[in-house]
């Protein structure tokens, strides 16, 4: 959040973009964030509201921000037309893959660790978790999300989750990709699909470049094993 303040990194970047777009009106701005990268982008969106140039796309890979934050930042950007919902893409792991992933000695993924141990509330809803983007909850455990004490005897629903599902998910359902493949390719070998594998996937990065260019990637993405 401090990075968007006057004289800070993202504020300086914004000044440079103002100069760039003033000279070259055919430039395009595409935002891509992996994991916690969703957080600076979210804070930055409010500053972009007052710019003359538009955001051509925003893509988040396994975003590690809370749903409350997403509603207040990405949701606000959609509401105010700073970001068109059709140009907002989300990539998340299926819950099965989240549980197969491991971060250090923890037996599940990084997002599980954040949601269940590092946030103020145990089981805090995160934008990158699969169940947020499913309208049917038949397979989701009853206690998957944190429920505020004031609602525990009534609706048994997290209000941030309800806002996302009712207000924003219908607008971008087609742009939410739930990854289910157990293994993916980095161009050299197969690797388990995990929280950290998104930016090493040849197929996904090819898709990203194709979307940005409006035509096939050239040269073709062939190797991302680093």
C-alpha positions in Angstrom: 0.0 0.0 0.0 2.9 2.4 0.8 4.2 1.8 -2.7 1.4 3.8 -4.2 2.1 6.9 -2.0 3.6 10.1 -3.3 7.2 9.5 -4.4 7.0 5.8 -3.9 7.7 3.1 -6.5 4.3 2.6 -8.1 3.6 6.4 -8.0 6.9 7.0 -9.9 5.9 4.3 -12.4 2.6 6.0 -12.9 4.3 9.3 -13.7 6.4 7.5 -16.3 3.3 5.9 -17.8 1.7 9.4 -18.1 4.7 10.6 -20.1 4.8 7.5 -22.2 1.1 7.6 -23.1 1.3 11.3 -23.8 3.9 10.6 -26.5 2.5 7.2 -27.8 -1.2 7.1 -27.7 -1.3 3.5 -29.1 0.4 2.0 -26.0 -1.5 -0.6 -24.0 -1.4 -1.3 -20.3 -1.7 -4.9 -19.2 -1.4 -5.8 -15.5 -0.2 -9.3 -14.4 0.2 -10.4 -10.8 1.2 -13.7 -9.3 0.3 -14.6 -5.7 0.9 -11.5 -3.5 1.5 -9.5 -6.7 -2.3 -9.0 -6.6 -1.9 -6.7 -3.6 0.1 -3.9 -5.1 -2.0 -4.1 -8.3 -5.2 -3.8 -6.2 -3.8 -0.7 -4.4 -2.7 0.8 -7.7 -6.1 0.5 -9.4 -7.5 3.5 -7.4 -4.7 5.7 -8.8 -5.4 4.5 -12.3 -9.0 5.7 -12.1 -8.0 9.3 -12.8 -5.8 8.5 -15.8 -6.6 9.2 -19.4 -5.4 5.8 -20.6 -7.3 2.5 -20.0 -6.3 -0.8 -18.6 -6.4 -3.3 -21.5 -6.3 -6.4 -19.2 -5.6 -7.5 -15.7 -4.6 -11.1 -15.0 -4.1 -12.6 -11.5 -2.3 -16.0 -11.0 -3.2 -17.7 -7.7 -3.9 -14.3 -6.1 -3.0 -14.3 -2.4 -5.2 -11.3 -1.4 -8.3 -11.5 0.8 -11.7 -11.4 -0.8 -12.5 -8.3 1.3 -9.5 -6.6 -0.4 -10.6 -7.9 -3.8 -14.1 -6.5 -3.4 -12.7 -3.1 -2.3 -10.1 -2.8 -5.1 -10.7 -5.0 -8.1 -14.5 -4.9 -7.5 -14.4 -1.1 -7.3 -12.4 -1.0 -10.5 -15.1 -3.0 -12.3 -17.9 -0.9 -10.8 -16.2 2.3 -11.9 -15.3 1.0 -15.3 -11.6 1.4 -14.7 -11.3 -2.3 -15.5 -13.8 -4.0 -17.8 -14.9 -7.4 -16.3 -14.4 -9.1 -19.7 -10.7 -8.1 -19.5 -10.2 -9.5 -16.0 -8.7 -13.0 -15.8 -8.2 -15.2 -12.8 -6.2 -18.5 -12.6 -6.6 -20.6 -9.5 -5.8 -24.2 -8.5 -8.6 -26.7 -7.9 -9.0 -27.4 -4.2 -7.6 -30.9 -4.9 -4.4 -29.4 -6.2 -4.2 -26.9 -3.3 -4.3 -29.8 -0.9 -1.7 -31.8 -2.9 0.7 -28.8 -2.8 3.1 -28.3 0.1 4.9 -25.2 1.4 7.8 -26.2 3.6 6.7 -28.6 6.3 3.1 -27.5 5.9 1.0 -30.2 4.3 -1.1 -28.0 2.0 -0.5 -25.0 -0.3 0.7 -21.5 0.5 -2.9 -20.1 0.2 -4.2 -22.6 2.7 -1.4 -21.6 5.1 -2.2 -17.9 4.7 -5.9 -18.4 5.1 -5.6 -20.7 8.1 -2.6 -19.3 9.9 -1.4 -15.9 8.8 -4.5 -13.8 8.5 -6.3 -12.2 11.4 -9.2 -14.6 11.0 -8.8 -18.4 10.8 -10.0 -19.6 7.4 -10.0 -16.1 5.9 -11.5 -16.1 2.3 -8.8 -15.6 -0.3 -9.3 -14.6 -3.9 -7.1 -17.5 -5.1 -9.0 -20.3 -3.5 -11.1 -22.5 -5.6 -14.3 -22.6 -3.6 -14.8 -18.8 -3.9 -15.5 -19.3 -7.7 -18.0 -22.1 -7.4 -21.7 -21.2 -7.3 -22.6 -24.7 -6.1 -21.3 -25.4 -2.6 -22.4 -29.1 -2.5 -18.9 -30.4 -2.2 -17.4 -27.6 -0.1 -17.0 -28.3 3.7 -19.5 -26.4 5.8 -16.8 -24.7 7.8 -14.4 -23.8 4.9 -14.7 -20.0 5.4 -14.5 -17.8 8.5 -18.0 -16.8 9.6 -18.3 -13.6 11.6 -19.7 -14.2 15.1 -22.7 -12.0 14.4 -23.8 -14.3 11.5 -23.0 -17.7 13.0 -26.5 -18.4 14.3 -28.2 -16.9 11.3 -27.1 -17.1 7.7 -23.9 -19.0 8.2 -22.3 -17.1 5.3 -19.2 -15.0 4.9 -20.4 -11.5 3.7 -17.2 -11.0 1.6 -17.7 -14.3 -0.2 -21.4 -13.5 -0.7 -20.5 -10.1 -2.3 -18.0 -11.6 -4.6 -20.3 -14.5 -5.7 -23.4 -12.4 -6.2 -21.9 -9.2 -7.6 -18.6 -9.9 -9.4 -18.4 -13.6 -10.2 -21.4 -13.5 -12.7 -19.6 -10.8 -14.6 -16.3 -12.7 -15.1 -17.2 -16.4 -14.7 -15.9 -17.2 -18.1 -12.5 -15.6 -17.3 -12.0 -17.7 -14.1 -9.8 -20.7 -15.0 -9.8 -23.5 -12.4 -6.6 -25.5 -13.0 -7.2 -29.3 -12.6 -4.2 -30.9 -14.5 -1.9 -32.7 -12.0 1.2 -32.0 -14.1 2.2 -29.2 -16.5 5.1 -28.6 -18.8 7.9 -26.0 -18.5 9.0 -26.8 -22.0 11.6 -29.3 -20.9 9.9 -31.6 -18.5 6.6 -32.2 -16.6 6.2 -30.7 -13.1 3.5 -30.9 -10.5 1.0 -28.0 -10.9 1.3 -25.9 -7.8 1.0 -22.4 -6.4 4.5 -21.6 -7.7 4.2 -23.2 -11.1 2.0 -20.7 -12.9 4.8 -18.5 -14.3 6.7 -21.6 -15.5 3.9 -23.1 -17.5 4.6 -22.9 -21.3 0.9 -23.3 -22.2 -0.3 -20.7 -19.8 2.4 -18.1 -20.6 1.7 -18.7 -24.3 -2.0 -18.0 -23.6 -1.1 -14.8 -21.8 1.1 -13.4 -24.6 -1.5 -14.4 -27.2 -4.2 -12.5 -25.3 -2.0 -9.4 -25.0 -0.9 -9.4 -28.7 -4.3 -10.4 -30.1 -2.5 -13.1 -32.1 -0.2 -16.0 -31.6 3.0 -15.6 -29.6 6.0 -15.0 -31.8 8.5 -16.3 -31.0 6.7 -19.3 -29.5 7.3 -19.8 -25.8 9.3 -23.0 -25.6 11.2 -23.1 -22.3 10.5 -21.8 -18.8 12.5 -24.1 -16.6 14.3 -21.6 -14.4 
